[in-house]
Amino acid sequence: VTACCWLYDFEGKTARIGFAALEPLTREMIRGFRAVVRGCFGRSGLVAILGMVDGSNRASLHVARRVGFREAVKIPAGAADGSDLYVMIANKEDVQNG
């Protein structure tokens, strides 16, 4: 397994997503990640999925944006390493294209 994602903290019709990768993701892997996120909307009735990404983790920010997540909130110096903390959000329409 080179990458995985999981949903947790379900609250009403929202959930948080976690993601980890052991190597850079290929286009095919990003498409697969997007398909998993799409499937989560279809099976669970969610209206939004949220994720938090440290600003210093450029690779994860890139993947999140490619999948369809967008910046909801930027917390200056909010990450443990002192970088900005981004709260990313996606709804069903955000992840349909690509």
C-alpha positions in Angstrom: 0.0 0.0 0.0 1.5 3.3 -1.0 -1.4 5.6 0.0 -4.6 5.5 1.9 -7.5 7.7 3.1 -10.1 7.4 5.7 -13.2 9.3 6.9 -13.8 10.0 10.6 -15.6 12.4 13.0 -18.9 12.2 11.3 -21.1 15.0 12.4 -24.5 15.2 10.8 -23.9 15.2 7.1 -20.2 16.1 7.3 -17.0 14.2 8.0 -13.3 14.7 8.2 -10.9 13.0 5.9 -7.4 11.7 6.7 -4.8 10.9 4.1 -1.3 9.4 4.1 1.1 8.6 1.3 4.5 6.8 1.3 5.5 8.2 -2.1 4.4 10.9 -4.6 1.1 10.1 -6.2 0.8 9.5 -9.9 -2.1 10.9 -11.9 -3.8 7.5 -11.7 -3.6 7.5 -8.0 -5.0 11.0 -7.7 -7.9 9.9 -10.0 -8.4 6.9 -7.7 -8.4 9.1 -4.6 -11.0 11.4 -6.2 -13.1 8.3 -7.0 -13.0 7.2 -3.4 -14.1 10.7 -2.2 -16.9 10.7 -4.8 -18.0 7.3 -3.6 -18.1 8.6 0.0 -20.6 11.3 -1.0 -22.7 8.7 -2.9 -22.9 6.1 -0.2 -23.1 8.2 2.9 -25.3 11.2 2.0 -22.6 13.6 3.1 -22.9 17.2 2.0 -19.2 18.1 2.8 -15.9 16.6 3.7 -13.3 18.6 5.6 -9.6 18.1 5.8 -6.7 19.9 7.6 -3.3 20.4 6.0 -0.2 22.0 7.3 1.0 24.8 4.9 4.5 23.3 5.0 3.1 20.1 3.5 3.0 21.3 -0.1 2.6 17.9 -1.5 -0.6 17.2 0.5 -2.0 20.7 -0.4 -1.4 19.9 -4.1 -3.1 16.5 -3.9 -6.1 18.0 -2.0 -6.5 20.7 -4.6 -6.2 18.2 -7.5 -8.9 16.0 -5.9 -11.3 18.9 -5.6 -10.8 20.3 -2.1 -10.7 24.1 -1.8 -9.4 26.3 1.0 -12.2 27.1 3.5 -10.1 28.7 6.2 -6.4 29.6 6.5 -5.2 29.9 10.1 -1.9 31.8 10.2 0.8 30.0 12.1 -1.8 27.4 13.2 0.1 24.2 12.4 2.4 22.5 14.9 5.5 23.5 12.9 4.4 27.2 12.8 3.3 27.1 9.2 -0.2 28.2 8.2 -3.0 25.6 8.8 -5.5 25.1 6.0 -9.0 23.8 6.5 -9.9 22.3 3.2 -13.5 21.5 2.1 -15.1 19.6 -0.7 -18.7 19.0 -1.6 -20.1 16.5 -4.2 -19.8 19.0 -7.1 -16.2 19.9 -6.2 -15.0 16.3 -6.8 -17.1 15.6 -9.9 -14.7 17.0 -12.5 -11.2 16.0 -13.2 
